[in-house]
Amino acid sequence: ALTVEIFKLLKDMGIKTALTIVGSNPILAEKDDILVIPYLDKGNIEDTQLLDSLYKSNDILLLPTRADCTPVVFSEAAAYGLPVITTDTGGVSSIIRDGENGFCLPLSSGAPAYADLIKKVWENKEDLDRLRHKSRVNYEKLLNWIIWQQHFDNITAKLSLL
């Protein structure tokens, strides 16, 4: 509901907007410019290819989550240089850093705050390009499985010394 409200506000602001909802199947009264994909199976090659095309064809990942730790979707978005607009809840701000690879809004934020932020980001193409670049760099330096494995190996090596 919040995501669709943000989408409608952006359209009302005159921003040409399309919304793709993945992993949920909301009941929508209006479906203009909204694509709903209830489920994707990453073990299925067609679904994986579809997800790849979605990451490549979109400009911003919007996830106004109410409760999350560190969603894997943030790392996936970073791999494609996709900035994230999300909520500062749980461990989210340990992955999404304001002005670096996206923005975290307070949990109390409503649709107008999200829409205003997206509009501001969208209208400044240089900042948007910088966010895209820094998102990809963040993936290369931090948010990938090779780096995760190195950190894990370091932790287990330290534990074996105890």
N, C-alpha and C positions, 0 to 999 in steps of 0.2 A: 504494500500500500504506500509506504513512504517513497519508494523508488518511483512508482508511477506518478505520485504527486510531484516529485522533483522534475520528472520528465515533462509533465503538463505545464509546470511553471516556466521551464526553459522554453517551451514552445510559445507560451504567452509573452515571453520576453523577446520573441522574434528570432530565437536561435533555431536554425534548422537542426532538428534533433530526431534521431531514431534510437529506439531502445531495444536491446536484446536481453531477454531474461533467460538465464540458464540455471537449471537445477531446481526449478520451482514451476508450479503450474497455477498461477493465480487466476481467479475469476475476474475477467476484465470487461467492463461495460464498453470501453472504447479500445479498438485494436489498431487504429491507424498508426503506422510507423512503429508498431511494437511486434517483435518476433518473440515467441515463447518456445523454448526448447526445454521440456520438463526434465529430461535426463540425458546425460551423455556417458557412455561407457568407454573409458580410456583403453580398455582391453580390446575394443572393436576398432579396426582400422578406419572405417568410414567415420565413426564418431571422433576419433583422434584427428582426422583430417579436417572435419568440420570445426572442431575446437581451434585448431591451428589457423584456419581461415578467419575465425571470429577474432582471435587475438590480432591478426594482421590487418583486419579491416576496421577495427574500432580505434577510437582516439583516447578514451579514458575508461578505466574500470571503476565503476561506482558500486561500492559495497557499504551501504549505511547500516552496518551490523549493529545489533543491540548487545550482543555478547559473543566474544570470540577470543581465542588465544593468539595464535599466529597462523592464519589461513594459508594453505599451500598456494592458493590462487594468487597471492601477492607475489610469490617467487615466480610463478608462471607468467604473470603480467610483466614483471621486470625483465624476463628473458626476451620479451618482445618490445621492450622499451615503452611499456604502457604505464603511464602514471595512474595512481590510485587515489580516489577520493573516498574516505571511509570515516569511521568513528573511533575516537580515542577511548577504547575500552579494552580490558584485559591486556594482552601483550601486543596489541596492534601497533602502538607507537614505537615498539622496539624494532619494527620492520619498516613502517611507513614514517618517514621523517618529513615534517613540513618544509616545503620548498625544495626538497631534494628529489624525492621520488613520488611525491604526492602530498596529500594533506589529510590530517585527522581533525575532525570537528568534535566538539564536546558531545557527550551522550545526550545532553538536553537539546541539542540542535534539531530544529524542524526543517521541513522541506525548503522554506525560503532561504535559510542559511546555506544549504547545499547548493541550491540553484544559483544563488548570488556568487558563490565561490567558483562553481563550474563556469559561469558566464565570464567572470574575471579571468580565469585561466584560459578559456577558449579565445577570448578577444585579444590576448597578448601572445601572438604566435611565437615570438622569441622566447618568452618564458615557457611556453608549452614545449617547444623544441628542446630547451634546456632540461626540462623535467623528463622528457623522453630519453635524452642522452644519459642523464644521471641515473635514471631507472635501470637502463641497460648496464651501465658501469657497476651499479650496486649489485646487479645479478652476477656479473663476472667476478666481482671481488668478494661477495658474501653469500648470495642467495642461490647457490647451486649445490648439487649433490657432491661434487668433488671437494668443495670447501667444507661441507658438512662432514664428510668422511674424515678429512684431516683433523677437524676439531674433535670428532669422536675418538679417533686414534690417539690424539694427545691426551684426552681424558682417561682413556683406558690404560695408557702407558703410565700415567701418574698413579692411577689406582693400583697397578701391579707393583709399584715401588713401595706401597704401604705395608 
